Each structure stands twice: as C-alpha cells, then as structure tokens.
C-alpha cells in the first residue's frame, strides 16, 4: 500500500464536488453518527463504546506535516502527477489548483471535534464533527470524510465487541474480590492478526481489543496504542505453536514438553497441546511432569486448539457411564484431578495456580457466554480460562453493524448557517441528523 496521501484517500466522486457546490457556500459542517446497533442478542441496541478516531487524527497530522513541508517546486511536481492521474481516469481537464491553494495556507483549515475515546455513547448522537475554518475550502470536510469514516468505524466496532465481551465476563463475576476482578484484563487475549486484512487492519482492530483488555499477540496494535495513546498495554507470554511441537516428532512428544519446561523454568508459558492426542497429554504427559510443574514459580498454560470448545474445556455432562471417558470429563476436571484446586469468592473451583487453560479457536461473545455458563454450572470458576479472541470475532464485521454514517448537517451560505438534512421517504433509517453541533461532549481534537 502507498503511504497515506490525502489527495488520493477518497472516493472518486469526492474529487468533483468542489465544482458542484453553490458558489455562495462558504462552510460545510459534517457529523459522524452511529445510527443503530445490530450484532447479536447479547449486546445493547442503544449504547456502544466509541473508540479509535485518534488513529486517524495521527495519520492526518502526519500527512499535513509532510505536505506542508514541501517546496513550491515539489508541490507543483506532485500536483502535475495528480492531475495526470485524474485526467486519465475521470476524463477532461481536471482543476487541481485548490490543492496548491491549500498548500499555500501552510496547514489544514478544518476543525475536528470528537467525543472522548472509550466513551459509552448512545446511538443517533454526534460522535465527531468536521468543518472548514477558511471560506475558500468548503469542499475539504466532505473530501476528508471517506478516509476518516473508513478508518474509524472498524476500530469502534472492534472496541464495541471487546467491550461487550468484557461485560459478559464481568456479569458472571459479580461479587468477586478486586484482585479476582483484575484478572479480567487478561481473560480476553487478541489472536486476530493472521485473520485480518494486512498489518494496518491488525493494528486498528487490535487497538479496539486493547481498549478493553490488556492481553494481545498483535504487536502492531501494541505499538500503535503506545505511540498514539501513550498507553503501555498489550502483554503476552512465551508460547509454542504446532511447528515447535511437531519438530521433535510424535514419538518424543514428552521430551518436547520437558524441553519447554527447561527453557522456561519460571513465569507463564503457554503450550499448544492438541498436535496429536490432546487427552493423552492431559492424562499421561502432564501427570508425569506434575512435580516439575508444581515446583515452578509460574503457570503452565495448556492450549487445546480444536474440537468443540465447550466439550473440550467442560466435558460432556450427564453421562450414564460410571467410568466416564476423558472426553466426557473435559479439561477442567482432568486437570483438577491431577493438580487440585482452590475456591474463588463464589465458592467455585479454581485450578491450582501452577496450571491453566487458554482456548482461542472460534471464540465470540455467544460462545464465551456459553462456556462461562457451562463452567459455572459444573462448579468451575471463570478464572480458569483465558479466551483467545481472533478474526472470527473482529474480522466478520461491517459498517452496518453500528450503522455508521458521515453526513453534512449544516452549511454556511453568505455568512449564515443553514440546517440541512437527508430524509429519504424510501428508507427512514437513513434519516440524518440536522444542525451544527458544537460544545457538550464534543472536544476539539484537530
């Protein structure tokens, strides 16, 4: 992908709008709004978490610093290339002189105001506004709109999903101690990078996850949170993958586990354990290493990576067989039998602190709720499990999930503000806000 260049960061139809506005329009005021929440039965339909605009502001500021530092010779050369691009694809003789006039100003003549990051907002309320501050650039707010909307809706949608997942976990832990509740920060871990459409998408979506959790394997998001938001967040642990587990061969699988324990004598280490026979690992390999695991200063986290997650973790209930199979017992019960447990504030079983579980295949809010309910029903604490949340949750989204729309709601004509509104009789759900929105929760951010 090219580096961000505002001149090219728009839908093509935006290019011609400067010529289409009435000559006496001097300012345009546009508003970003979420028109409604549509996801699943476990989310609020009236409120959502707003997050992510600072990532775009950072991008816009970087472009402005770059563009306005050019010499006149350099900007003329750039605009010549830009004009050739437009003429070849739009046809005709396209005027680009307004970009030269913009450069001559030495800065972007727009004001952007936004509701603070991580605010729990109501649908159909202004989230962000943009308007031009120089009467000659009424075309600019709408031109910026495409990229801004594209950069913001996905981050907010990811943040809203992670916020609802966190709330789902919190709902199951009412009355827990402050120390126990602090574990929620790490009960959702971002595994989405490889399932997203490129590094930038991973950074943006991963920031949405980190708005609500502190566990992440998405390094671009961790770096973006620190650079843009100043937040030191996004922590992980040493962890294996199947290439590591396969490298020693199936016949010497136990030696692989032993090598991992030798490599990490302290701290948390996560071991993917379903490469061949998951339940054999639980019932033979781990018991053979019990003394080593129990004497470590740290936790060995076991990661199953296949099968029905509820059954793998919680087992199959109500078996008539007095001697249930390992699959019927499930991971929690087997590890409990080997390593023991303590009780949490709710009187539920928590596996010994030297052993734990993470499941990261196909996790979403509904499945997490089912797993939590099943664990609790069978006497085990939510504290036993970390959920690896991946692209199954964060990639399968659209702008329509929160109904994001960016519309002009007021224009200044001959020095007077006039309210405008889109209000189609054919679809009232697309009715826009109207008016110029200033003050309140909207704070100037650019």
C-alpha positions in Angstrom: 0.0 0.0 0.0 1.1 3.6 -0.7 1.8 5.8 2.3 -1.3 7.8 3.3 -1.8 10.8 0.9 -5.0 12.7 1.5 -5.3 13.7 -2.2 -5.8 10.0 -3.1 -7.6 8.9 0.1 -11.2 9.5 -1.1 -13.9 8.0 -3.2 -13.5 9.2 -6.7 -16.8 11.1 -6.7 -15.5 13.4 -4.0 -12.9 14.8 -6.5 -15.6 16.7 -8.5 -17.6 18.0 -5.6 -15.7 21.3 -5.3 -17.2 22.3 -8.6 -20.7 21.2 -7.7 -21.3 23.3 -4.5 -23.1 26.6 -5.0 -20.6 29.5 -5.2 -22.0 31.1 -2.1 -21.4 28.1 0.2 -18.6 29.1 2.4 -18.6 26.3 5.1 -19.7 22.7 5.5 -20.3 21.1 8.8 -20.4 17.3 8.8 -21.2 14.8 11.5 -20.3 11.2 12.2 -23.1 9.2 13.9 -23.9 5.5 14.7 -27.5 5.1 13.6 -28.2 1.8 15.4 -26.6 -1.3 16.9 -27.1 -4.7 15.1 -25.0 -7.6 16.2 -26.4 -10.3 18.5 -28.9 -10.7 21.3 -26.2 -10.1 23.9 -25.4 -6.5 23.1 -27.1 -3.3 23.9 -29.1 -1.9 21.0 -28.9 1.6 22.3 -25.3 2.2 23.5 -21.9 1.2 22.3 -18.2 2.0 23.0 -16.8 4.8 20.9 -13.0 4.4 20.2 -10.4 4.9 17.5 -10.6 8.3 16.0 -7.1 9.3 17.4 -5.5 6.8 15.0 -6.9 8.7 12.0 -6.0 12.1 13.5 -2.4 10.8 13.9 -2.4 9.8 10.2 -3.9 13.1 9.1 -1.4 15.1 11.2 1.5 13.1 9.7 0.3 13.8 6.2 -0.2 17.5 6.9 3.3 17.8 8.3 4.6 16.1 5.2 2.6 18.0 2.6 3.1 21.5 4.0 6.8 21.0 4.3 7.3 20.7 0.5 8.9 23.3 -1.6 6.8 25.0 -4.2 8.7 23.1 -6.9 7.9 19.8 -5.1 4.2 20.6 -4.7 4.0 21.6 -8.4 5.5 18.3 -9.4 3.2 16.3 -7.1 0.1 18.1 -8.4 1.2 17.6 -12.0 1.3 13.9 -11.4 -2.1 14.1 -9.5 -3.7 15.9 -12.4 -2.4 13.3 -14.9 -3.9 10.6 -12.7 -7.3 12.4 -12.6 -7.4 13.2 -16.3 -6.6 9.7 -17.3 -9.4 8.2 -15.2 -12.1 10.9 -15.0 -11.5 12.4 -18.4 -11.4 16.0 -19.2 -9.2 18.7 -17.9 -9.3 18.5 -14.1 -8.5 21.5 -12.0 -6.1 20.8 -9.1 -5.3 24.4 -8.3 -7.2 24.2 -5.0 -4.6 21.8 -3.7 -1.9 24.4 -4.5 -4.0 27.0 -2.6 -4.3 24.6 0.3 -0.5 24.1 0.3 -0.1 27.9 0.3 -2.1 28.1 3.6 0.6 26.1 5.4 -2.0 24.0 7.3 -5.3 22.2 7.0 -8.2 24.7 7.5 -10.5 22.4 9.3 -11.6 21.9 12.9 -12.4 18.4 14.1 -14.2 17.8 17.4 -15.0 14.4 18.9 -16.5 12.7 21.9 -13.6 11.4 24.1 -12.2 8.0 23.4 -13.8 5.0 25.2 -17.0 6.9 25.9 -20.1 4.7 26.1 -22.2 6.6 23.7 -25.9 6.5 22.6 -26.8 5.7 19.1 -28.1 8.6 17.0 -25.8 11.1 18.8 -23.0 13.1 17.3 -19.6 11.4 17.7 -17.3 13.6 15.6 -17.7 16.8 13.6 -15.6 18.4 11.0 -16.0 21.8 9.4 -13.7 24.1 7.4 -12.3 27.3 9.0 -11.5 29.1 5.7 -14.3 30.1 3.4 -12.4 29.0 0.3 -12.3 25.4 1.4 -15.9 24.3 1.9 -15.0 21.3 -0.2 -12.5 19.9 2.2 -14.6 18.4 5.1 -16.5 16.2 2.8 -13.3 15.2 1.0 -11.8 14.0 4.2 -14.9 12.2 5.2 -14.3 9.0 3.2 -10.9 8.2 4.7 -12.0 9.3 8.2 -15.1 7.0 8.2 -13.1 4.1 6.7 -10.5 4.5 9.4 -12.9 4.9 12.4 -15.8 2.5 12.0 -13.8 -0.7 12.1 -11.9 0.3 15.3 -15.0 1.3 17.1 -16.8 -1.8 16.0 -14.0 -4.0 17.3 -13.8 -2.0 20.6 -17.6 -2.3 21.0 -17.4 -6.1 20.6 -14.5 -6.4 23.0 -16.4 -4.1 25.5 -19.4 -6.4 25.3 -17.3 -9.5 25.8 -15.7 -7.9 28.8 -19.1 -7.0 30.2 -20.2 -10.6 29.6 -17.3 -11.9 31.7 -17.9 -9.2 34.4 -21.6 -10.2 34.6 -20.5 -13.8 35.6 -18.2 -12.4 38.3 -20.4 -10.2 40.4 -19.3 -10.1 44.0 -15.7 -11.2 43.3 -12.8 -9.6 45.1 -10.9 -6.7 43.5 -7.9 -8.9 42.9 -10.0 -11.5 41.2 -11.7 -8.9 39.0 -8.3 -7.5 37.9 -7.7 -10.9 36.2 -10.4 -9.9 33.6 -7.9 -7.6 32.0 -6.1 -10.7 30.7 -9.1 -13.0 30.2 -9.5 -11.8 26.6 -6.4 -12.2 24.5 -6.1 -10.9 20.9 -5.3 -13.6 18.4 -6.7 -11.8 15.4 -3.6 -10.6 13.5 -3.3 -13.5 11.0 -7.0 -13.4 10.2 -7.2 -9.7 9.3 -6.5 -8.0 6.0 -3.0 -6.8 6.5 -0.8 -5.1 9.1 -2.7 -1.8 9.2 -6.0 -3.6 9.8 -4.4 -5.7 12.5 -3.1 -2.5 14.2 -6.5 -0.8 14.0 -8.6 -3.8 15.1 -6.1 -4.8 17.7 -6.4 -1.3 19.3 -10.1 -1.9 19.5 -9.4 -5.0 21.5 -6.9 -3.2 23.7 -9.5 -0.6 24.6 -10.9 -3.2 27.0 -8.3 -5.9 27.6 -4.5 -6.0 28.2 -3.6 -9.3 26.6 -2.6 -9.3 23.0 -0.3 -11.1 20.5 -0.8 -8.3 17.9 2.4 -6.3 18.0 1.4 -3.6 15.5 -1.6 -2.8 17.8 0.5 -2.7 20.9 2.9 -0.3 19.3 0.1 1.9 18.0 -1.5 2.1 21.5 1.8 3.3 22.9 2.6 5.7 20.1 -0.8 7.3 19.6 -2.5 6.9 23.0 0.6 6.8 25.3 -0.8 3.5 26.8 1.7 0.9 27.9 -0.6 -2.1 27.3 -0.7 -5.3 25.3 1.2 -8.1 27.1 1.8 -11.6 26.2 3.8 -14.7 27.3 6.2 -17.2 25.7 4.1 -19.7 23.8 4.6 -22.6 21.4 3.0 -23.4 18.1 2.5 -26.6 16.2 5.8 -26.3 14.3 7.6 -26.4 17.7 5.5 -29.3 19.0 6.0 -31.3 15.8 9.7 -30.6 15.4 10.7 -33.4 17.8 8.3 -35.9 16.4 5.3 -37.6 17.9 7.4 -40.4 19.5 9.3 -38.0 21.6 6.4 -35.6 22.4 7.1 -35.9 26.2 10.7 -34.7 25.6 9.3 -31.6 23.8 7.3 -30.7 27.0 10.3 -31.4 29.1 12.4 -29.1 26.8 9.8 -26.3 27.1 9.9 -26.6 30.9 13.7 -26.5 30.8 13.6 -23.4 28.6 11.1 -21.6 30.9 11.9 -22.6 34.5 9.8 -19.7 35.8 6.9 -17.5 34.7 4.0 -18.2 32.4 4.4 -20.4 29.4 1.7 -21.5 27.0 1.9 -24.9 25.3 -0.4 -25.8 22.4 -1.3 -29.4 23.2 -3.6 -30.9 20.6 -0.9 -31.6 17.9 -1.7 -35.3 18.2 -3.6 -36.7 21.2 -4.8 -33.9 23.5 -6.3 -36.1 26.2 -3.2 -38.3 26.3 -1.2 -35.1 27.1 -3.6 -34.3 29.9 -3.7 -37.8 31.4 -0.2 -39.1 30.8 2.3 -36.4 29.8 1.3 -33.7 32.3 0.9 -36.1 35.3 4.4 -37.5 34.6 5.7 -33.9 35.0 3.5 -32.9 37.9 6.3 -32.4 40.4 8.2 -30.2 38.0 5.1 -28.1 37.2 4.1 -27.7 40.8 7.6 -26.7 41.8 7.8 -23.9 39.2 7.4 -20.3 40.1 4.8 -19.6 37.4 2.0 -21.2 35.4 1.9 -23.7 32.6 -1.0 -22.8 30.4 -2.4 -25.6 28.2 -3.9 -24.6 24.9 -6.3 -27.0 23.1 -6.8 -25.7 19.6 -9.5 -27.9 18.1 -12.8 -29.6 18.8 -16.0 -28.3 20.3 -14.7 -25.7 22.8 -17.4 -26.3 25.4 -16.9 -30.0 25.4 -13.1 -29.8 25.3 -13.0 -27.5 28.3 -16.0 -28.5 30.3 -16.6 -32.1 29.2 -19.8 -33.9 28.2 -22.4 -33.8 31.0 -24.9 -36.4 32.3 -23.0 -39.4 31.1 -24.7 -42.6 32.3 -21.3 -44.4 32.3 -19.9 -44.6 35.9 -16.4 -44.5 34.4 -16.5 -41.5 32.0 -14.0 -41.2 29.3 -11.5 -38.4 29.2 -13.5 -36.6 26.6 -16.6 -36.8 28.9 -14.6 -35.4 31.8 -13.2 -32.5 29.9 -10.0 -30.5 30.5 -11.1 -28.8 33.8 -12.0 -32.0 35.6 -8.9 -33.9 34.4 -6.5 -31.1 35.4 -8.3 -30.7 38.7 -7.8 -34.4 39.4 -4.1 -34.1 38.6 -3.2 -30.7 40.1 -6.0 -29.9 42.5 -7.9 -26.7 43.1 -8.8 -23.8 45.5 -12.1 -21.9 45.7 -12.8 -18.4 44.5 -15.1 -15.8 46.2 -18.2 -17.6 44.8 -17.1 -20.9 46.1 -16.2 -22.2 42.6 -13.2 -24.3 41.8 -10.0 -22.6 40.5 -7.3 -24.9 39.3 -4.0 -24.8 41.2 -2.1 -21.6 40.3 0.6 -23.7 38.5 -1.7 -24.8 35.7 -4.2 -23.1 33.5 -6.1 -23.1 30.2 -6.5 -20.9 27.1 -8.8 -21.6 24.2 -8.5 -19.5 21.1 -10.4 -21.2 18.3 -13.6 -19.6 17.0 -14.3 -17.5 20.1 -17.0 -14.9 20.0 -19.3 -13.4 22.6 -22.1 -16.0 22.3 -19.6 -18.9 22.6 -17.8 -17.2 25.5 -21.0 -16.8 27.4 -21.9 -20.5 26.8 -18.5 -21.6 28.0 -18.7 -19.4 31.2 -22.2 -20.6 32.0 -21.2 -24.3 31.5 -18.1 -23.9 33.6 -20.1 -22.3 36.4 -22.8 -24.9 36.2 -20.2 -27.6 36.7 -18.6 -25.9 39.6 -15.6 -24.3 38.0 -14.6 -20.6 38.2 -14.4 -18.3 35.2 -10.9 -17.6 36.4 -9.8 -20.9 35.0 -9.8 -19.9 31.3 -8.4 -17.2 29.1 -10.2 -16.6 25.8 -8.2 -16.1 22.7 -10.3 -13.7 20.6 -9.5 -13.8 16.9 -10.7 -12.7 13.5 -13.8 -14.8 13.9 -15.0 -12.0 16.1 -13.1 -9.0 14.8 -13.0 -9.5 11.0 -16.6 -10.6 10.4 -17.9 -7.1 10.7 -19.4 -4.4 8.5 -20.1 -0.7 8.8 -23.8 -1.5 9.1 -23.2 -3.2 12.5 -23.4 0.2 14.2 -24.9 1.9 11.2 -22.1 4.4 10.8 -22.8 7.4 8.6 -21.0 10.7 7.9 -23.3 13.4 6.6 -23.3 17.1 6.2 -25.8 18.6 8.6 -25.3 22.3 8.2 -23.8 24.7 5.6 -22.9 28.3 5.8 -24.4 30.4 2.9 -23.3 34.0 2.6 -22.2 34.0 6.2 -25.4 32.4 7.6 -25.6 28.9 8.9 -28.5 26.8 7.4 -29.5 23.4 8.7 -29.7 20.6 6.1 -30.8 17.0 6.3 -31.1 13.8 4.3 -34.6 12.4 4.9 -35.5 9.8 2.3 -39.1 8.7 2.2 -38.0 5.3 0.9 -35.9 4.5 4.0 -36.4 6.5 7.2 -33.5 4.6 8.8 -31.2 6.7 6.7 -32.6 10.0 8.0 -29.6 12.1 9.1 -29.2 14.5 12.0 -29.6 18.1 11.2 -27.9 21.2 12.6 -24.5 22.4 13.6 -23.3 20.5 16.7 -20.8 22.3 19.0 -19.8 22.0 22.6 -21.1 19.4 25.1 -19.1 16.2 24.9 -17.5 17.3 21.6 -14.0 18.4 22.2 -11.6 19.9 19.6 -9.1 17.3 18.6 -7.6 18.8 15.4 
